Amino acid sequence: MDLELGGKVALITGGSDGLGLATARRLAAEGAKVVICGRREDHVRAAAAGIEGDVRAVRADVTSAADCEALVAETVSAFGGLDILVNNAGASAAFGLEALGDAAWEADFQLKVMAAARLCRLAVPHLRARGGGSIVNASIGGGKAPGARMLPTSVMRSAGLNLTKSLANEYAGENIRVNAICIGFLKSAQWDRRGGENGPGAIYENFGKMVPLGRVGEAEDYADLVAFLVSARATYITGASVNLDGGLCPVV
């Protein structure tokens, strides 16, 4: 299937590890020009160097307005425009209400809501200049159906789904499509790190027991879905929040 991504310019936040890195590899393999960002300059540059294709690295902290502005500006300067934005940056934070102070709420809000809103606002003029484009926002099933002790992530991801639908409606007439992917248990760098010296095998085995399909998903599953959603094969899809969780989320 030809996704018609050759020559498209894609910006992926949190692209130096896990799901973002897999997405960068997938889009680059389809011929897209890709910019990835991360907070650690050496790490993000090494990640970009390991991807075959036209890939650039930019050090950026998406919770910083100045860094977001510089990130979009560098992307456009490097490749002459922007067609695709993947708001992938984020980290799992799951606690009960009484374990969270104001600082934790504010930090998660900046990382998962304001970063996405800010980058969408910065990207839209460039997508418009290209005659349209695509935005994908990372979310989780808990944004639709939160369980206990999933704070503050479930709240912020719910806000992200609202943002997705609102922007999809606002910009549909300009051929700018906005969708979300609600992930469940996927193999990622953060789970790998939490496995410690013994690796994440036990974590993934336990997660897999909770999933109807009986396994944890691969980073490539996410990358494949992103590639489809931003492609010419998905031009009639906008405002959707697609579950990528092996059947885990109790709502569609």
C-alpha positions in Angstrom: 0.0 0.0 0.0 1.4 3.4 -1.0 0.9 5.8 1.8 2.1 8.7 -0.3 4.4 10.1 2.4 7.4 10.6 0.2 8.7 14.2 0.7 6.3 15.0 3.5 7.8 16.8 6.5 7.0 15.3 9.9 7.7 16.6 13.4 7.6 14.0 16.2 7.9 15.0 19.8 9.5 12.5 22.2 11.0 10.9 19.2 14.3 9.6 20.7 12.9 6.5 22.4 10.2 3.9 22.3 7.0 4.7 20.4 8.3 8.0 19.0 11.5 6.5 17.7 9.6 3.6 16.1 7.3 6.2 14.4 10.3 8.2 13.2 11.7 5.0 11.6 8.4 4.1 10.0 7.8 7.6 8.5 11.4 7.9 7.3 11.1 4.4 5.7 8.1 5.8 3.8 10.2 8.6 2.4 9.1 11.4 4.8 11.6 14.0 6.1 11.5 13.7 9.8 12.5 15.9 12.8 12.6 14.3 16.3 13.0 16.1 19.5 14.0 15.2 23.1 15.3 16.9 26.2 18.8 15.2 26.1 20.7 16.5 23.1 23.3 13.7 22.9 20.6 11.1 23.1 18.2 12.6 20.5 21.1 13.1 18.1 22.3 9.5 18.5 18.7 8.4 17.9 18.4 10.4 14.7 21.8 9.1 13.5 20.5 5.6 13.8 17.6 6.1 11.5 18.0 5.5 7.8 16.6 8.4 5.9 16.4 12.2 6.1 16.1 12.7 9.8 17.1 15.7 12.0 17.4 16.0 15.7 16.5 19.0 17.8 17.0 19.3 21.5 13.7 20.6 23.0 11.7 20.4 26.2 8.0 20.6 25.1 7.0 22.1 28.4 8.9 25.2 27.4 7.1 27.7 25.1 10.4 29.0 23.8 11.7 25.5 23.0 8.4 24.7 21.1 8.7 27.8 19.1 12.3 27.1 18.2 11.5 23.4 17.4 8.8 24.3 14.8 11.0 27.1 13.4 14.0 24.8 13.0 11.8 22.1 11.3 10.5 24.6 8.8 13.9 26.1 8.2 15.4 22.7 7.6 12.8 21.3 5.3 10.9 24.2 4.0 7.5 23.5 5.6 5.5 21.1 7.7 2.9 18.5 6.9 2.6 16.2 9.9 2.8 16.8 13.7 2.9 13.9 16.1 2.4 15.0 19.7 3.9 11.9 21.2 5.9 13.2 24.2 4.6 12.1 27.6 5.2 9.8 30.5 3.0 7.5 32.6 1.9 9.0 35.9 -0.7 7.0 37.8 -1.5 7.8 41.5 -4.4 8.3 43.8 -5.7 11.7 44.6 -4.1 12.1 48.0 -0.7 11.3 46.7 -0.6 14.3 44.3 0.2 17.8 45.2 -0.3 20.9 43.1 3.1 20.8 41.5 2.5 17.3 40.1 -0.8 18.3 38.6 0.8 21.4 37.0 3.8 19.5 35.6 1.6 16.9 34.0 -0.7 19.6 32.6 2.3 21.3 31.0 3.6 18.1 29.5 0.5 16.5 28.2 -2.0 19.3 27.5 -0.2 22.6 27.1 2.6 21.1 25.0 0.1 19.6 22.6 -2.0 22.7 22.4 1.0 24.9 22.0 2.6 22.8 19.2 -0.7 22.5 17.4 -1.1 26.3 17.4 2.5 26.7 16.1 2.0 24.0 13.5 -1.3 25.0 12.0 -0.2 28.0 10.0 2.5 25.8 8.3 0.0 23.0 7.6 -2.4 25.6 6.1 0.4 26.9 3.9 0.9 23.4 2.5 -2.9 23.1 1.7 -3.6 20.8 4.6 -1.9 18.3 6.8 -2.3 15.9 9.7 -1.9 16.0 13.5 -1.9 12.9 15.7 -2.1 13.2 19.5 -1.0 10.4 21.8 -3.5 9.4 24.4 -4.6 6.4 26.5 -7.7 4.4 27.0 -7.9 5.9 30.5 -8.7 9.2 28.9 -12.1 7.7 27.9 -12.7 5.3 30.8 -10.5 6.2 33.8 -9.9 3.6 36.5 -8.9 4.3 40.1 -5.5 5.8 40.9 -4.8 6.8 37.3 -4.2 10.5 38.2 -3.2 12.9 36.8 -2.6 11.1 33.5 -6.2 10.1 32.9 -7.4 13.7 33.4 -4.8 15.2 31.1 -5.4 12.6 28.4 -9.1 13.2 28.6 -8.3 16.9 27.9 -6.2 15.8 25.0 -9.1 13.9 23.4 -11.3 17.0 23.8 -8.6 19.1 22.2 -8.3 16.6 19.3 -12.0 16.6 18.5 -12.3 20.4 18.9 -9.4 21.0 16.5 -10.6 18.4 14.0 -13.9 20.4 13.8 -12.2 23.7 13.7 -9.8 22.9 10.9 -11.6 20.3 8.8 -12.5 23.0 6.2 -8.8 23.7 5.7 -8.0 20.0 5.1 -6.1 19.7 8.4 -7.0 16.4 10.0 -6.6 15.8 13.8 -6.8 12.3 15.3 -5.8 10.6 18.6 -4.4 7.2 19.4 -5.5 5.7 22.7 -2.8 3.3 23.6 -3.0 0.5 26.2 0.0 -1.7 27.1 2.7 -1.2 24.5 6.4 -2.0 24.8 8.2 1.3 25.4 11.4 2.8 26.8 9.7 3.8 30.1 8.5 0.3 30.8 11.9 -1.1 29.8 13.5 1.2 32.3 11.1 0.2 35.1 12.1 -3.4 34.6 15.5 -2.7 36.2 18.4 -5.1 36.0 16.0 -8.0 35.3 14.5 -6.4 32.3 10.8 -5.7 31.6 9.8 -9.4 30.9 7.8 -9.8 34.1 6.0 -6.4 33.6 5.0 -7.3 30.1 3.9 -10.8 31.1 1.6 -9.3 33.8 0.2 -6.7 31.5 -0.5 -9.3 28.8 -2.7 -11.2 31.2 -5.0 -8.2 31.3 -5.3 -7.7 27.6 -8.1 -9.6 25.7 -5.6 -10.4 22.9 -3.3 -11.9 25.5 -0.2 -9.9 24.8 1.5 -6.5 25.1 1.7 -4.5 21.8 4.8 -3.5 20.0 6.1 0.0 19.4 5.8 -0.8 15.7 2.0 -1.3 16.1 1.8 2.3 17.1 4.1 3.5 14.4 2.1 1.7 11.7 -1.1 3.3 12.9 0.4 6.8 13.0 1.7 6.2 9.5 -1.7 5.2 8.2 -3.5 8.1 10.0 -1.2 10.8 8.5 -1.2 9.2 5.0 -3.2 9.7 1.9 -5.1 6.5 2.7 -6.8 8.1 5.7 -8.0 11.4 4.2 -11.6 10.8 5.4 -10.6 10.2 9.0 -10.6 13.1 11.4 -11.7 13.7 14.9 -11.2 10.0 15.7 -9.7 8.5 18.8 -8.5 5.0 17.9 -8.0 2.4 20.6 -4.7 0.6 20.2 -4.8 -1.7 23.1 -5.7 -5.3 22.1 -9.3 -4.8 23.3 -8.4 -3.5 26.8 -10.4 -0.3 26.8 -14.1 -0.9 27.8 -15.4 1.8 25.5 -15.0 2.4 21.8 
